Amino acid sequence: MLPLILIVDDNEEILEFLERILNNKYTILKAEDGKQALKILETEAVQLVISDVMMPEMDGFELCKNIKSHFEHSHIPVILLTAKNTIQSKIEGLELGADAYIDKPFSKEHLLAQIASLLANRNMIREFFASSPLVHIKSIAHYKSDERFLETLNDTICANMEDADLAVEKLAKIMNMSRITLYRKIKAISVLTPVEVINITRLKKAAELLAAGDHKIYEIADLVGFSSQSNFARNFQKQFNITPTEYMHSKQLKKTKI
């Protein structure tokens, strides 16, 4: 699926121009002001917002402020476009949490490069987290609010790790959130489903225990909620491209060298 981008501008010609240059690489949604944009964000899993600053009803600054202060949307990158190319206006936009600020008239190539960079950087960080046994999930957060959420999520999964039936419904109830809200937030930040995040968190805890060397592999499999050692070993190797035994030996070897 192509990344979903929301473009916001009260000028219909600009909306059409932006859609024309972006629709080969991205799925596009359009809004004519900040209020319309926020309604779209309530129902669509938008991955990036491009907004004009000067608009009626709700301008780009207010829209950016709303996005960055709203729990469900704070992870979404925002690019502000504006003819107000003063240093003060740029500072205002960045202080409100904008990820990039581009002056009008803008270069098509510059805009495309900025979008690609924001999305690619996030994907690289997510892939590094998923493939690295000891990297904490909060490493994929770009904002403090998301970091706090991911820390709480990780702590909650770890506290209930021995429950082999832990799933999104149970996790949402423990975190006092609706299932839909939890699913959307996890999916938006990590591109993973809650089930995948639970599984990776189990495996990362297992990696921590393997590195410590205080438990047998079958004991670790049980401690992190897997039904059998063989099931655990298959999942571990699939996720990190190394078997639990190989991983444990590599960590112990490093300790003996030290």
Phi and psi in degrees as GROMACS dihedral restraints (atoms count N, CA, C in turn):
[ dihedral_restraints ]
;  ai    aj    ak    al  type     phi  dphi    fc
    3     4     5     6     1   -74.9    20    10
    4     5     6     7     1   145.0    20    10
    6     7     8     9     1   -56.8    20    10
    7     8     9    10     1   141.7    20    10
    9    10    11    12     1   -95.4    20    10
   10    11    12    13     1   119.3    20    10
   12    13    14    15     1  -117.2    20    10
   13    14    15    16     1   135.3    20    10
   15    16    17    18     1  -104.7    20    10
   16    17    18    19     1   123.3    20    10
   18    19    20    21     1  -108.2    20    10
   19    20    21    22     1   136.6    20    10
   21    22    23    24     1  -129.3    20    10
   22    23    24    25     1   118.8    20    10
   24    25    26    27     1  -164.0    20    10
   25    26    27    28     1   141.6    20    10
   27    28    29    30     1   -84.0    20    10
   28    29    30    31     1    -5.5    20    10
   30    31    32    33     1   -95.8    20    10
   31    32    33    34     1   113.6    20    10
   33    34    35    36     1   -61.7    20    10
   34    35    36    37     1   -36.1    20    10
   36    37    38    39     1   -65.3    20    10
   37    38    39    40     1   -39.4    20    10
   39    40    41    42     1   -66.5    20    10
   40    41    42    43     1   -41.8    20    10
   42    43    44    45     1   -57.8    20    10
   43    44    45    46     1   -45.8    20    10
   45    46    47    48     1   -66.5    20    10
   46    47    48    49     1   -38.4    20    10
   48    49    50    51     1   -64.2    20    10
   49    50    51    52     1   -46.3    20    10
   51    52    53    54     1   -62.7    20    10
   52    53    54    55     1   -42.6    20    10
   54    55    56    57     1   -61.6    20    10
   55    56    57    58     1   -40.0    20    10
   57    58    59    60     1   -64.3    20    10
   58    59    60    61     1   -40.1    20    10
   60    61    62    63     1   -83.2    20    10
   61    62    63    64     1   -14.2    20    10
   63    64    65    66     1  -105.8    20    10
   64    65    66    67     1   -22.7    20    10
   66    67    68    69     1   -71.9    20    10
   67    68    69    70     1    -7.0    20    10
   69    70    71    72     1   -75.9    20    10
   70    71    72    73     1   -26.9    20    10
   72    73    74    75     1  -113.5    20    10
   73    74    75    76     1   -16.3    20    10
   75    76    77    78     1  -138.6    20    10
   76    77    78    79     1   155.9    20    10
   78    79    80    81     1   -87.2    20    10
   79    80    81    82     1   131.2    20    10
   81    82    83    84     1  -113.2    20    10
   82    83    84    85     1   134.1    20    10
   84    85    86    87     1  -117.8    20    10
   85    86    87    88     1   150.2    20    10
   87    88    89    90     1  -127.6    20    10
   88    89    90    91     1   146.7    20    10
   90    91    92    93     1  -143.1    20    10
   91    92    93    94     1   150.4    20    10
   93    94    95    96     1   -96.6    20    10
   94    95    96    97     1    -8.9    20    10
   96    97    98    99     1  -161.4    20    10
   97    98    99   100     1   175.9    20    10
   99   100   101   102     1   -62.0    20    10
  100   101   102   103     1   -37.3    20    10
  102   103   104   105     1   -64.5    20    10
  103   104   105   106     1   -44.1    20    10
  105   106   107   108     1   -62.4    20    10
  106   107   108   109     1   -39.4    20    10
  108   109   110   111     1   -61.4    20    10
  109   110   111   112     1   -44.2    20    10
  111   112   113   114     1   -64.0    20    10
  112   113   114   115     1   -35.1    20    10
  114   115   116   117     1   -65.0    20    10
  115   116   117   118     1   -39.6    20    10
  117   118   119   120     1   -65.4    20    10
  118   119   120   121     1   -40.8    20    10
  120   121   122   123     1   -63.7    20    10
  121   122   123   124     1   -23.4    20    10
  123   124   125   126     1   -69.3    20    10
  124   125   126   127     1   -24.6    20    10
  126   127   128   129     1  -119.3    20    10
  127   128   129   130     1   -15.8    20    10
  129   130   131   132     1  -116.0    20    10
  130   131   132   133     1   144.0    20    10
  132   133   134   135     1   -86.5    20    10
  133   134   135   136     1    69.7    20    10
  135   136   137   138     1   -70.4    20    10
  136   137   138   139     1   137.5    20    10
  138   139   140   141     1  -103.1    20    10
  139   140   141   142     1   -14.7    20    10
  141   142   143   144     1  -162.6    20    10
  142   143   144   145     1   143.8    20    10
  144   145   146   147     1  -118.3    20    10
  145   146   147   148     1   132.3    20    10
  147   148   149   150     1  -115.6    20    10
  148   149   150   151     1   120.3    20    10
  150   151   152   153     1  -133.7    20    10
  151   152   153   154     1   139.3    20    10
  153   154   155   156     1   -69.0    20    10
  154   155   156   157     1   156.7    20    10
  156   157   158   159     1   -87.5    20    10
  157   158   159   160     1   -48.3    20    10
  159   160   161   162     1   -88.7    20    10
  160   161   162   163     1   101.9    20    10
  162   163   164   165     1  -142.7    20    10
  163   164   165   166     1   155.1    20    10
  165   166   167   168     1   -75.4    20    10
  166   167   168   169     1   173.5    20    10
  168   169   170   171     1    66.2    20    10
  169   170   171   172     1   -66.1    20    10
  171   172   173   174     1  -146.6    20    10
  172   173   174   175     1   118.5    20    10
  174   175   176   177     1   -80.5    20    10
  175   176   177   178     1   178.5    20    10
  177   178   179   180     1   -65.3    20    10
  178   179   180   181     1   -34.7    20    10
  180   181   182   183     1   -63.2    20    10
  181   182   183   184     1   -45.9    20    10
  183   184   185   186     1   -67.2    20    10
  184   185   186   187     1   -37.7    20    10
  186   187   188   189     1   -62.5    20    10
  187   188   189   190     1   -46.9    20    10
  189   190   191   192     1   -60.0    20    10
  190   191   192   193     1   -44.0    20    10
  192   193   194   195     1   -60.1    20    10
  193   194   195   196     1   -42.9    20    10
  195   196   197   198     1   -64.2    20    10
  196   197   198   199     1   -44.0    20    10
  198   199   200   201     1   -62.2    20    10
  199   200   201   202     1   -47.5    20    10
  201   202   203   204     1   -74.3    20    10
  202   203   204   205     1   -19.0    20    10
  204   205   206   207     1  -100.3    20    10
  205   206   207   208     1    -4.2    20    10
  207   208   209   210     1   -97.3    20    10
  208   209   210   211     1   124.9    20    10
  210   211   212   213     1   -52.3    20    10
  211   212   213   214     1   -43.5    20    10
  213   214   215   216     1   -74.4    20    10
  214   215   216   217     1   -19.4    20    10
  216   217   218   219     1  -118.1    20    10
  217   218   219   220     1    -4.3    20    10
  219   220   221   222     1   -62.7    20    10
  220   221   222   223     1   -19.6    20    10
  222   223   224   225     1   -79.9    20    10
  223   224   225   226     1   -11.7    20    10
  225   226   227   228     1   -77.5    20    10
  226   227   228   229     1   124.8    20    10
  228   229   230   231     1   -65.7    20    10
  229   230   231   232     1   142.5    20    10
  231   232   233   234     1  -124.5    20    10
  232   233   234   235     1   126.7    20    10
  234   235   236   237     1  -108.6    20    10
  235   236   237   238     1   124.5    20    10
  237   238   239   240     1   -99.1    20    10
  238   239   240   241     1   133.2    20    10
  240   241   242   243     1  -112.0    20    10
  241   242   243   244     1   134.4    20    10
  243   244   245   246     1  -159.7    20    10
  244   245   246   247     1   151.0    20    10
  246   247   248   249     1   -86.3    20    10
  247   248   249   250     1   -10.4    20    10
  249   250   251   252     1   -81.5    20    10
  250   251   252   253     1    84.0    20    10
  252   253   254   255     1   -94.7    20    10
  253   254   255   256     1    32.4    20    10
  255   256   257   258     1   -81.3    20    10
  256   257   258   259     1   154.2    20    10
  258   259   260   261     1   -60.0    20    10
  259   260   261   262     1   -39.6    20    10
  261   262   263   264     1   -62.6    20    10
  262   263   264   265     1   -40.8    20    10
  264   265   266   267     1   -68.0    20    10
  265   266   267   268     1   -35.4    20    10
  267   268   269   270     1   -66.2    20    10
  268   269   270   271     1   -42.8    20    10
  270   271   272   273     1   -61.3    20    10
  271   272   273   274     1   -42.3    20    10
  273   274   275   276     1   -60.7    20    10
  274   275   276   277     1   -45.5    20    10
  276   277   278   279     1   -62.9    20    10
  277   278   279   280     1   -44.1    20    10
  279   280   281   282     1   -68.6    20    10
  280   281   282   283     1   -35.6    20    10
  282   283   284   285     1   -66.6    20    10
  283   284   285   286     1   -26.9    20    10
  285   286   287   288     1   -82.8    20    10
  286   287   288   289     1    -1.9    20    10
  288   289   290   291     1   106.3    20    10
  289   290   291   292     1     5.3    20    10
  291   292   293   294     1   -59.8    20    10
  292   293   294   295     1   140.1    20    10
  294   295   296   297     1   -87.2    20    10
  295   296   297   298     1   -21.6    20    10
  297   298   299   300     1  -157.1    20    10
  298   299   300   301     1   154.5    20    10
  300   301   302   303     1  -135.7    20    10
  301   302   303   304     1   116.4    20    10
  303   304   305   306     1  -120.5    20    10
  304   305   306   307     1   129.4    20    10
  306   307   308   309     1   -76.6    20    10
  307   308   309   310     1   145.8    20    10
  309   310   311   312     1   -94.1    20    10
  310   311   312   313     1   143.9    20    10
  312   313   314   315     1   -71.7    20    10
  313   314   315   316     1   142.5    20    10
  315   316   317   318     1  -111.3    20    10
  316   317   318   319     1   158.1    20    10
  318   319   320   321     1   -81.8    20    10
  319   320   321   322     1   132.5    20    10
  321   322   323   324     1   -57.0    20    10
  322   323   324   325     1   -43.1    20    10
  324   325   326   327     1   -64.7    20    10
  325   326   327   328     1   -39.2    20    10
  327   328   329   330     1   -63.2    20    10
  328   329   330   331     1   -45.7    20    10
  330   331   332   333     1   -62.9    20    10
  331   332   333   334     1   -46.6    20    10
  333   334   335   336     1   -61.6    20    10
  334   335   336   337     1   -40.3    20    10
  336   337   338   339     1   -66.2    20    10
  337   338   339   340     1   -38.2    20    10
  339   340   341   342     1   -67.3    20    10
  340   341   342   343     1   -42.6    20    10
  342   343   344   345     1   -62.2    20    10
  343   344   345   346     1   -49.4    20    10
  345   346   347   348     1   -60.5    20    10
  346   347   348   349     1   -39.7    20    10
  348   349   350   351     1   -65.3    20    10
  349   350   351   352     1   -46.0    20    10
  351   352   353   354     1   -61.8    20    10
  352   353   354   355     1   -44.8    20    10
  354   355   356   357     1   -71.7    20    10
  355   356   357   358     1   -40.2    20    10
  357   358   359   360     1   -66.8    20    10
  358   359   360   361     1   -41.6    20    10
  360   361   362   363     1   -60.2    20    10
  361   362   363   364     1   -41.5    20    10
  363   364   365   366     1   -65.4    20    10
  364   365   366   367     1   -40.6    20    10
  366   367   368   369     1   -65.4    20    10
  367   368   369   370     1   -39.4    20    10
  369   370   371   372     1   -62.9    20    10
  370   371   372   373     1   -42.9    20    10
  372   373   374   375     1   -65.0    20    10
  373   374   375   376     1   -41.9    20    10
  375   376   377   378     1   -63.2    20    10
  376   377   378   379     1   -43.4    20    10
  378   379   380   381     1   -65.5    20    10
  379   380   381   382     1   -39.1    20    10
  381   382   383   384     1   -63.9    20    10
  382   383   384   385     1   -42.8    20    10
  384   385   386   387     1   -59.7    20    10
  385   386   387   388     1   -48.6    20    10
  387   388   389   390     1   -66.4    20    10
  388   389   390   391     1   -30.5    20    10
  390   391   392   393     1   -97.4    20    10
  391   392   393   394     1    -6.2    20    10
  393   394   395   396     1  -106.6    20    10
  394   395   396   397     1   115.7    20    10
  396   397   398   399     1   -56.2    20    10
  397   398   399   400     1   -35.4    20    10
  399   400   401   402     1  -109.1    20    10
  400   401   402   403     1    10.3    20    10
  402   403   404   405     1   -84.8    20    10
  403   404   405   406     1   127.6    20    10
  405   406   407   408     1   -73.1    20    10
  406   407   408   409     1   147.9    20    10
  408   409   410   411     1   -62.0    20    10
  409   410   411   412     1   -26.7    20    10
  411   412   413   414     1   -67.1    20    10
  412   413   414   415     1   -11.5    20    10
  414   415   416   417     1   -65.3    20    10
  415   416   417   418     1   -19.8    20    10
  417   418   419   420     1   -88.3    20    10
  418   419   420   421     1    -3.4    20    10
  420   421   422   423     1   -76.4    20    10
  421   422   423   424     1   140.3    20    10
  423   424   425   426     1  -106.1    20    10
  424   425   426   427     1   -11.0    20    10
  426   427   428   429     1  -136.2    20    10
  427   428   429   430     1   154.3    20    10
  429   430   431   432     1   -58.6    20    10
  430   431   432   433     1   -39.8    20    10
  432   433   434   435     1   -62.6    20    10
  433   434   435   436     1   -40.1    20    10
  435   436   437   438     1   -69.9    20    10
  436   437   438   439     1   -35.4    20    10
  438   439   440   441     1   -63.0    20    10
  439   440   441   442     1   -43.6    20    10
  441   442   443   444     1   -63.1    20    10
  442   443   444   445     1   -42.3    20    10
  444   445   446   447     1   -61.8    20    10
  445   446   447   448     1   -45.3    20    10
  447   448   449   450     1   -67.5    20    10
  448   449   450   451     1   -35.4    20    10
  450   451   452   453     1   -64.5    20    10
  451   452   453   454     1   -43.5    20    10
  453   454   455   456     1   -63.6    20    10
  454   455   456   457     1   -42.7    20    10
  456   457   458   459     1   -59.6    20    10
  457   458   459   460     1   -48.3    20    10
  459   460   461   462     1   -62.0    20    10
  460   461   462   463     1   -45.3    20    10
  462   463   464   465     1   -62.4    20    10
  463   464   465   466     1   -38.5    20    10
  465   466   467   468     1   -67.5    20    10
  466   467   468   469     1   -43.7    20    10
  468   469   470   471     1   -63.3    20    10
  469   470   471   472     1   -44.6    20    10
  471   472   473   474     1   -63.3    20    10
  472   473   474   475     1   -37.0    20    10
  474   475   476   477     1   -69.5    20    10
  475   476   477   478     1   -21.2    20    10
  477   478   479   480     1  -119.1    20    10
  478   479   480   481     1    22.8    20    10
  480   481   482   483     1   -64.9    20    10
  481   482   483   484     1   -32.8    20    10
  483   484   485   486     1   -72.3    20    10
  484   485   486   487     1   -11.4    20    10
  486   487   488   489     1   -79.4    20    10
  487   488   489   490     1   102.0    20    10
  489   490   491   492     1   -64.6    20    10
  490   491   492   493     1   -18.9    20    10
  492   493   494   495     1   -95.8    20    10
  493   494   495   496     1     9.8    20    10
  495   496   497   498     1   -61.5    20    10
  496   497   498   499     1   121.7    20    10
  498   499   500   501     1  -139.5    20    10
  499   500   501   502     1  -177.6    20    10
  501   502   503   504     1   -61.7    20    10
  502   503   504   505     1   -38.5    20    10
  504   505   506   507     1   -61.9    20    10
  505   506   507   508     1   -47.3    20    10
  507   508   509   510     1   -68.0    20    10
  508   509   510   511     1   -40.3    20    10
  510   511   512   513     1   -63.8    20    10
  511   512   513   514     1   -42.2    20    10
  513   514   515   516     1   -63.4    20    10
  514   515   516   517     1   -41.0    20    10
  516   517   518   519     1   -63.6    20    10
  517   518   519   520     1   -42.9    20    10
  519   520   521   522     1   -63.8    20    10
  520   521   522   523     1   -38.1    20    10
  522   523   524   525     1   -86.5    20    10
  523   524   525   526     1     3.9    20    10
  525   526   527   528     1    57.8    20    10
  526   527   528   529     1    46.1    20    10
  528   529   530   531     1  -131.7    20    10
  529   530   531   532     1   159.4    20    10
  531   532   533   534     1   -74.9    20    10
  532   533   534   535     1   153.6    20    10
  534   535   536   537     1   -59.6    20    10
  535   536   537   538     1   -42.5    20    10
  537   538   539   540     1   -64.8    20    10
  538   539   540   541     1   -43.8    20    10
  540   541   542   543     1   -62.4    20    10
  541   542   543   544     1   -45.3    20    10
  543   544   545   546     1   -63.1    20    10
  544   545   546   547     1   -45.1    20    10
  546   547   548   549     1   -60.0    20    10
  547   548   549   550     1   -49.2    20    10
  549   550   551   552     1   -62.4    20    10
  550   551   552   553     1   -42.1    20    10
  552   553   554   555     1   -66.0    20    10
  553   554   555   556     1   -46.9    20    10
  555   556   557   558     1   -63.0    20    10
  556   557   558   559     1   -45.3    20    10
  558   559   560   561     1   -62.7    20    10
  559   560   561   562     1   -41.3    20    10
  561   562   563   564     1   -68.3    20    10
  562   563   564   565     1   -40.0    20    10
  564   565   566   567     1   -77.5    20    10
  565   566   567   568     1   -42.4    20    10
  567   568   569   570     1  -108.3    20    10
  568   569   570   571     1   -14.4    20    10
  570   571   572   573     1    64.2    20    10
  571   572   573   574     1    12.6    20    10
  573   574   575   576     1  -107.9    20    10
  574   575   576   577     1   154.8    20    10
  576   577   578   579     1   -80.5    20    10
  577   578   579   580     1   160.8    20    10
  579   580   581   582     1   -55.9    20    10
  580   581   582   583     1   -37.8    20    10
  582   583   584   585     1   -62.3    20    10
  583   584   585   586     1   -41.6    20    10
  585   586   587   588     1   -66.4    20    10
  586   587   588   589     1   -38.9    20    10
  588   589   590   591     1   -65.7    20    10
  589   590   591   592     1   -41.3    20    10
  591   592   593   594     1   -60.1    20    10
  592   593   594   595     1   -45.3    20    10
  594   595   596   597     1   -63.9    20    10
  595   596   597   598     1   -45.2    20    10
  597   598   599   600     1   -65.4    20    10
  598   599   600   601     1   -38.5    20    10
  600   601   602   603     1   -64.0    20    10
  601   602   603   604     1   -40.3    20    10
  603   604   605   606     1   -58.8    20    10
  604   605   606   607     1   -46.4    20    10
  606   607   608   609     1   -68.2    20    10
  607   608   609   610     1   -36.1    20    10
  609   610   611   612     1   -69.5    20    10
  610   611   612   613     1   -36.5    20    10
  612   613   614   615     1   -65.2    20    10
  613   614   615   616     1   -39.3    20    10
  615   616   617   618     1   -62.2    20    10
  616   617   618   619     1   -41.4    20    10
  618   619   620   621     1   -61.2    20    10
  619   620   621   622     1   -39.8    20    10
  621   622   623   624     1   -62.1    20    10
  622   623   624   625     1   -42.8    20    10
  624   625   626   627     1   -70.6    20    10
  625   626   627   628     1   -37.0    20    10
  627   628   629   630     1   -64.0    20    10
  628   629   630   631     1   -41.2    20    10
  630   631   632   633     1   -65.6    20    10
  631   632   633   634     1   -34.7    20    10
  633   634   635   636     1   -69.4    20    10
  634   635   636   637     1   -33.6    20    10
  636   637   638   639     1    75.6    20    10
  637   638   639   640     1    21.0    20    10
  639   640   641   642     1   -97.6    20    10
  640   641   642   643     1    -4.3    20    10
  642   643   644   645     1  -133.0    20    10
  643   644   645   646     1   156.4    20    10
  645   646   647   648     1   -75.9    20    10
  646   647   648   649     1   157.6    20    10
  648   649   650   651     1   -62.4    20    10
  649   650   651   652     1   -39.9    20    10
  651   652   653   654     1   -65.3    20    10
  652   653   654   655     1   -32.2    20    10
  654   655   656   657     1   -68.7    20    10
  655   656   657   658     1   -40.9    20    10
  657   658   659   660     1   -64.8    20    10
  658   659   660   661     1   -42.3    20    10
  660   661   662   663     1   -55.8    20    10
  661   662   663   664     1   -42.0    20    10
  663   664   665   666     1   -70.0    20    10
  664   665   666   667     1   -41.3    20    10
  666   667   668   669     1   -63.7    20    10
  667   668   669   670     1   -32.1    20    10
  669   670   671   672     1   -99.0    20    10
  670   671   672   673     1     7.9    20    10
  672   673   674   675     1    93.6    20    10
  673   674   675   676     1    20.6    20    10
  675   676   677   678     1   -94.1    20    10
  676   677   678   679     1   145.0    20    10
  678   679   680   681     1   -72.6    20    10
  679   680   681   682     1   -24.4    20    10
  681   682   683   684     1  -153.5    20    10
  682   683   684   685     1   159.6    20    10
  684   685   686   687     1   -65.7    20    10
  685   686   687   688     1   -37.0    20    10
  687   688   689   690     1   -66.9    20    10
  688   689   690   691     1   -40.2    20    10
  690   691   692   693     1   -64.3    20    10
  691   692   693   694     1   -42.8    20    10
  693   694   695   696     1   -61.2    20    10
  694   695   696   697     1   -46.5    20    10
  696   697   698   699     1   -61.8    20    10
  697   698   699   700     1   -41.6    20    10
  699   700   701   702     1   -62.4    20    10
  700   701   702   703     1   -46.4    20    10
  702   703   704   705     1   -64.2    20    10
  703   704   705   706     1   -41.5    20    10
  705   706   707   708     1   -63.3    20    10
  706   707   708   709     1   -46.8    20    10
  708   709   710   711     1   -66.5    20    10
  709   710   711   712     1   -38.7    20    10
  711   712   713   714     1   -63.2    20    10
  712   713   714   715     1   -40.1    20    10
  714   715   716   717     1   -75.8    20    10
  715   716   717   718     1   -43.3    20    10
  717   718   719   720     1  -113.6    20    10
  718   719   720   721     1     1.0    20    10
  720   721   722   723     1    60.7    20    10
  721   722   723   724     1    35.0    20    10
  723   724   725   726     1  -157.1    20    10
  724   725   726   727     1   144.4    20    10
  726   727   728   729     1   -77.8    20    10
  727   728   729   730     1   157.1    20    10
  729   730   731   732     1   -56.5    20    10
  730   731   732   733     1   -40.3    20    10
  732   733   734   735     1   -62.9    20    10
  733   734   735   736     1   -47.2    20    10
  735   736   737   738     1   -61.9    20    10
  736   737   738   739     1   -40.7    20    10
  738   739   740   741     1   -65.6    20    10
  739   740   741   742     1   -45.2    20    10
  741   742   743   744     1   -60.8    20    10
  742   743   744   745     1   -45.0    20    10
  744   745   746   747     1   -63.7    20    10
  745   746   747   748     1   -39.6    20    10
  747   748   749   750     1   -64.5    20    10
  748   749   750   751     1   -37.6    20    10
  750   751   752   753     1   -71.7    20    10
  751   752   753   754     1   -39.7    20    10
  753   754   755   756     1   -67.1    20    10
  754   755   756   757     1   -35.2    20    10
  756   757   758   759     1   -64.8    20    10
  757   758   759   760     1   -39.7    20    10
  759   760   761   762     1   -63.5    20    10
  760   761   762   763     1   -39.0    20    10
  762   763   764   765     1   -64.3    20    10
  763   764   765   766     1   -41.1    20    10
  765   766   767   768     1   -67.9    20    10
  766   767   768   769     1   -33.3    20    10
  768   769   770   771     1   -68.8    20    10
  769   770   771   772     1   -34.4    20    10
